Amino acid sequence: MIPGRPIQAVIFDLDGTLFDSLPLVLRAFQHALEPFGGRPTMETFAALGGPPEKIFPMLISDPQHVPEAMVRLRQFHADHPELIQLFPGALDLLNELRRQQMKLAIWTGRDRASTLPLLAVHGLEDFFSAMVCGDDFTSHKPDPTGLREILRILAVEPAHTLFMGDADVDVIGGAHLSVDTLLITHGRAPAAEIERRAAAMVAAPAEAYAWVRQRLQSGAGS
């Protein structure tokens, strides 16, 4: 972000950024793919972007099993909704940004059918002025189409925008449009290229929320 240009918009990824859902997502993927030999890891989610329909064919040797894996995935999510919670401090940050009249948006690989109920359960549906989900376009992160659409809807320039995510594809997607991206690593060690392209890296969501506050307090806010 260019010094002297204030932050006018903050864009969030969901899973692993606002919601402590990656352990559930990993368990759900493992359950869905178990009969077909796929073995996703946390590194899988860091490297891949988009909805399960895109990721599963990369993890299952026979594509004909993808529909059955999707059924298993959706059932697992339906059986365990209580396992997805906001990270501590996420709601406080969103409220603070809204009080500052910051434009807020979501860019997530999660499909819209699961995103909307998740936001509603936690009372977040009115926080965001723009949202692009994993099934809104044929392209997915790190392709910047979704991010470009968010910038268009918010009517904000990349230099005035901050994006927060926890995957390599988030950093690459933001870099495509020169949007500063704050990467939450969750303790993993990203490749040197990702480290170079990220605006900053922190280990945990709480550190990311504090980083955003500090950035705004330093005069980068609007």
SULMOJO-V766975 format. One record per pair of residues at least 12 apart in sequence whose C-alpha atoms are under 7 Angstrom apart, sorted by the first residue. I is the first residue (numbers start at 1). J is the second residue. D is the distance in whole Angstrom. If there is no record, write none. Layout:
[[I/J/D] [I/J/D]]
This chain:
[[1/159/6] [1/180/6] [2/159/6] [4/220/7] [5/159/7] [5/160/6] [5/220/7] [6/160/6] [6/220/4] [6/221/5] [6/222/5] [7/160/5] [7/161/6] [7/162/7] [7/220/6] [7/221/5] [7/222/6] [8/102/6] [8/103/6] [8/160/5] [8/161/6] [8/221/7] [8/222/6] [9/102/6] [9/103/4] [9/104/6] [9/160/7] [9/161/5] [9/162/6] [10/103/6] [10/104/5] [10/105/7] [10/161/6] [10/162/5] [10/163/6] [11/104/6] [11/105/5] [11/106/5] [11/107/7] [11/162/6] [11/163/5] [11/164/6] [12/105/6] [12/106/5] [12/107/6] [12/163/6] [12/164/5] [12/165/6] [13/106/6] [13/107/5] [13/108/5] [13/164/6] [13/165/5] [14/108/6] [16/166/6] [17/165/6] [17/166/6] [17/205/6] [18/86/6] [18/87/6] [18/90/6] [19/84/7] [19/85/6] [19/86/4] [19/87/6] [20/84/6] [20/85/5] [20/86/6] [20/87/5] [21/84/5] [21/85/7] [24/83/7] [26/41/7] [26/42/7] [28/73/6] [28/76/6] [28/77/7] [29/73/6] [31/73/7] [32/69/5] [32/70/7] [32/72/5] [32/73/5] [33/69/6] [36/60/6] [37/60/7] [38/59/5] [38/60/5] [45/167/7] [46/167/4] [46/168/5] [46/169/7] [47/167/7] [47/168/6] [47/169/6] [48/169/7] [49/109/6] [49/140/6] [49/141/5] [49/142/7] [49/169/6] [50/109/4] [50/110/7] [50/134/5] [50/140/5] [50/141/6] [51/109/5] [51/110/6] [51/111/6] [51/134/5] [51/135/7] [89/206/7] [93/209/7] [103/129/7] [104/127/7] [104/128/5] [104/129/6] [105/128/5] [105/129/6] [105/130/5] [105/131/5] [106/128/7] [106/130/6] [106/131/5] [106/132/6] [107/131/6] [107/132/5] [107/133/6] [107/146/7] [107/147/7] [108/132/6] [108/133/5] [108/134/6] [109/133/6] [109/134/4] [110/133/6] [110/134/5] [111/133/5] [111/134/5] [111/135/5] [112/133/5] [112/135/7] [130/150/6] [130/153/6] [130/154/7] [131/150/7] [132/146/6] [141/169/6] [141/170/7] [141/173/6] [142/169/5] [142/170/6] [142/172/6] [142/173/4] [143/173/6] [144/173/5] [144/176/6] [158/177/7] [158/178/6] [158/179/5] [159/179/6] [161/179/6] [161/180/7] [162/179/6] [162/180/5] [162/181/6] [163/179/7] [163/180/6] [163/181/5] [163/182/6] [164/181/6] [164/182/5] [164/183/6] [165/182/6] [165/183/5] [165/184/6] [166/183/5] [166/184/4] [166/185/6] [168/194/6] [171/183/7] [171/194/7] [171/197/7] [171/198/6] [175/197/7] [180/198/7] [180/199/5] [181/198/5] [181/199/5] [182/198/6] [182/199/6] [182/200/5] [182/201/6] [183/198/6] [183/200/6] [183/201/5] [183/202/6] [184/201/6] [184/202/5] [184/203/5] [184/204/6] [184/205/6] [184/208/7] [185/201/7] [185/202/6] [185/203/5] [185/204/7] [186/203/5] [186/204/5] [187/203/5]]
